Amino acid sequence: MLILTQLNRRREAEALADILRTRGVSSRLGDSGEVAVEPDDFEAAFAVLAEAELVAASPWTGEACPVCASHQVRDCGVDWKHASWAFLLLTAALLGLPLLWRRRMHRCQVCGEGW
């Protein structure tokens, strides 16, 4: 099972689990407020999560994968390998201090695509 979200209040987690069950999505409620769903039901469960405006409480980004259109996308942090060193040097020369523009990385848990 995939953890869909983790809520601080047990009552909110129970309400979300009940909504998922009424929509035909099998879910499991954990001890610390996490709501888990089967991988096959993830897209339907994520749609319910978006309707309830609880995407911010989720470990998922809310973006769709450009390859397979799945919403099982996680934020992997900053990719320093693809940082623009030319931009870094140019801003250091013009402004006297470098502006560190970094690129955020996302990874799809279904197809493995990274962008």
N, C-alpha and C positions, 0 to 999 in steps of 0.2 A: 504494500500500500504506500501511496505517496502522501506526505503531509501537505494538505492544501493550505492551511493557515494555522496560526496559534494565537488565540485570543486570551486576554488577561482575565476576563470575567467568564466564569463557568456558565452563567446563564446565557450569555451571547453565543458561546460555543454550542450549547445544547439547542438553542433556537436555530442556529445555522444547520446543525445536523438534522433537525426535524424538517427544515425546509428542503434539504437535499433528499431526505427519504420520501417526502410527499411528491417530489419530482421524479422519483424512480432511480435515484443515484444512491448506491450503497455506500455508507460512510461509517466510520468508527470514531468514537470520541475518546481521546486519551486522558490521562489523569491530570496533566498540566494544561488543559485547555486546547490541545491540538486536535484538529479535525483532519482525518485521513480518508482518502478515497482510493478506489482501485484505479490503476493506470488507464484502463479502457473508459472509465467514466470521468476522466480528468477534464475534458473540454466542457462537458455539460456542467460539472461542478464549478469550473472556473467562471462560466457564464452566470451562475447563481451568485458567486462571490462578487463579480463585477456589479450585478444588480443591487446587491446589498452594500455597495461601496466599501468593501473590506479588502480591496486589492493591496492597500498599503500595509496591512497586517500580514500579508503573505510573503513567503520567501521568493515568489515568482515576480518577474518584472512587469507583467501585464502586456508585454509586447508579443507579437506573433513572429515565429521563425520565417525568414524570407524564403526558405527552401520548402519546408513541409507544412507551414502555416499552423503549427502546433503552438499552444501557449505555455508549454513546459520549458520556459526560458528562464535561466538564472543569470544574475549579474556576477561576473567573475572578477570584478575589480578593475584595476588599471593595468593596461598593457604597456609596459615601458619599452618593449622591443620596437614598437611602432611609433614611439614618440618622435615628433618632428624635430630633429636636431638642427636642421637649417633654420627653422622658425625660432628655436631657442637662441642660436647664435645671432640671428638678425635682430631680435628684440634686445639682446644684451648689448649689441653694438649701438643701436639707435636710442634706447632708453637708459642704458647704464645698468639695467638689471634684467635678468632673463625671466620671461613669462613661461611658466611650465604648463603648457597645454598637453594634457594627457588624454589618451583615448580609452573610453570605457569598453570593456569586453563583455560580451554576452555569449552564452553557450546554450544550445538547444539540447535538452535531455533525451529527445526522441531520435533525431538524426545525427547529432554530434556536431552540427555546423557551428562555427564560431565567427563572430563579426564584431 
